[in-house]
Each structure stands twice: as structure tokens, then as C-alpha cells.
Amino acid sequence: MNKNHYARRVGVVTLLLVSMLGLGYFLGATSPNPTVAAALAAAAKAFAPTPTPVVPVGDPIPLKSLDGLTSLNATVQIDANGMMNGQRTKGSLTATVTTTKDSTKIVVTGPLLGDIIAQVGGSAMSLFTPSQIEIYKVPEGTYVVVDGLFDVCVKPKAANATKDVEQLSPQNLMKLFTGKDVARGTYTGTAVINGESAKRYVIDGPTFLSAAQNSKDANLRAFGDSIWSARDADLYISQAGYPAAYQGSFSGEFKPINFQGDFDTQVVITGINQNSTIKLPASCKNPISQ
């Protein structure tokens, strides 16, 4: 059907609908005429646009979960360009993460560090311009250490004070990006990650977004609903079958850092089951309660 013919057809249908609507008004006075209403509904349904379904691209990716490991070391980097806490911002955050069965240590650095200080340490933290912050989740509680001219250790009173930043952990991010509902991609060969050969898969952006928005996992579905678009991502699988690295780009909202806009995310697993240990620094012997 050529465009002129299609336009004439749409014009005729529109005129018909308007005529039927007018007829329904005069016949039914102030109450709608059931016959006319049914005809209008049928006509609207016939000419309503049909959503184009997303055809999944790629095959299921075989990989092991990072849960249950005795220890894990990883680096997470977020590059952001948009709005953070209502302010225009552009920069990056790098989080070096160590986790054991009962403890977690997150070291955060980068140009965007100042924008999230108050989120994890309260108003006392806003007085400092640190080079990095360290977050400890240990059996004794949660501690935030600000590194500057001298170290300051704060023990937040709120139990969930560091919850948002903890979402930057590799386990949480990998669950979002490589959960079973979205782990689908195209194998493209091998690459060297951390000195070892790893299988490389490309995850189609629209396929990921559609699967995330329809996932049974509440966290993954919430992430899918918060982003506007997802571009193709690279996922690397180690010889042992664990995720070795992930790199993807998105547009939308990234709640852990109260950000809206474009953001790139990279996760690199640097060590698995290395029996890492986590100890509080000396500055946390007498922490500030905030």
C-alpha cells in the first residue's frame, strides 16, 4: 500500500469515526448508545498500532553464580554523564571490593566521590574532601572511614546508611547484568582477562532490556523499569565457569548513586576463593557515631 492510498484510507476511517460519534450523541442524548459504542471500540481496535515484540538475540549463556564463594575480589567502575542529586554531573567512581563469608570492604575513589559522601556518612562527612572512602561491613557493625589529611572513622547509627553504595558490590551487579533471566548472548571467541583466557559473549541491548522488564526477579525487574535503553554489552566467562568481567552501557536511572542519564558499568573479578581477610583500621577503635 503506497503512502497516498494509506493516508486517504486513514482519512476515511477518521471521518467515519467522527460521524459515528456524532450519530451516537444524537441517538443516545446524554447516555451512550451501546451499539455505537461497540462499533467505535471495534473500529479503534482494528486500526490500533500493534506493538512490535522483541525477538530474543543470542543463546542462553552457561555460567556459575558468584554466591557461596569463600572470598571474592573485584573492581567496579561507573562512568556517568547526567544528573546526580539534582545537579549536572560528569565523572566516574571506582570501587574496589573484597568480600568474605561474613565481611565486606569497599574502597571508593573517583571524581564523583564528593557527591555521595553525605549519603554514606551523614552530615559529618560533608565537611571533608577525601581522596577515598572505605566502607566496612563486619560482625561488629558498619563503619565508614574517610581518608584525608588524617583518617576519620564514622559508625553510622542508621542500619541501612550504606545500603545504596553496597549495591555496587560485584555480586549485586552481576545478578542484575547476568541473572538467569537475562543471561543470553552470542559467543564471539576468547579474550585474556586477568592473565587468563575467557570466553566472550555479546549481550544484545534490547533483548536484555525486555528480559529484565519481564523478569520474575523483583530487583532485576525494578532495574529494567528504571532504565530507558541498554546498549550491547560484553560478558566474559572464566575457564571455571564464573563471570570474569562485564562491560555495558545504559541510559536511565541508577539508584545506588542517585543518578539519571547515561552511564557505563564495568565489573572485573580479580580473585575468587583466595581466603582474603578483612580487618578494621586502627581509626575505628574510637569511631564517631553519626
Steps between C-alpha positions, in 0.01 A plus 500: 500500500652836394507797737232705316256211498572430869445867589166506312394182684590646840310818410189301405517296823543816707201662331297185558589494869410865543169447320417197717588693813267784397224254416542331837462836674174588325353152537600446861456859630696514827551121533724306261343271241630144558495411129694809399743457789569142395555605140739775606695258720525245218617764251759636745631150569527422129716803427701512825877459449628151579802497738807351341622211719870479584645189338765360740852511359761245607499175694489430876846565651626222731658651812530437872365728771742703713293422812645261754868575434737513796642831376481729199707794375375731228517850354188692396512819295207730421539779243205740517378796298171655611335616824596392852296621797344761271836641385664469158795265529755309297768274638577155633505286812725202558424247773749233602308228679606213725240264644524199728226286651430749781668828401527752218744781428431759228756766411347779288702757303441731205379850402142428605601401852397834650146462365432187707689578824196620694298200381721253686636696795248769586558873537836456673645355180409808295767695691776296337638478146653153517710321243301185570252344737500149639183318602525202733218255568633274775342301785561799732286725279534748213784754484594774253859624489582831333859528377636854498772681690411260780260206504156546654286197583123539527256238623160594350202464732265411217516129421458563127727807470731333248238288323511694173876485463500132593292440188824564310626163622593262215250240619210747485604646164563161342157383618350794312708467185539121474203353686345188347214703350740723302806278449459468126765590242706414195836329540771691313826331601748539785688782668757532779356622832732527802763301312266208426302402195125571525205442268344819364126539447317803360165572670250677274377822665127488407488127587649572843261788568189305401606198710583719801165680487318165492721320752358317801787642707364815667839678512576425135152608393533825695834567330346428159213738570740776610710507181394643164738311275778241514779468247679178409718370784806273524504212749811288559481154657802347672624147435343403835162623375470816713445852365846650449403846374203699377477828312171666402344842436157627597280808503258557785509502879769336711369515856814396696653842425174697448588553135298557182653509152756292310727264690755232414562214741803274514550213743823299508537201733863502614499205739279211615542288815834653595418487873514878534473656846340830601608694809382835632767776497633647823292817453184296564595416857333828603255580217275804472135406538298681231 
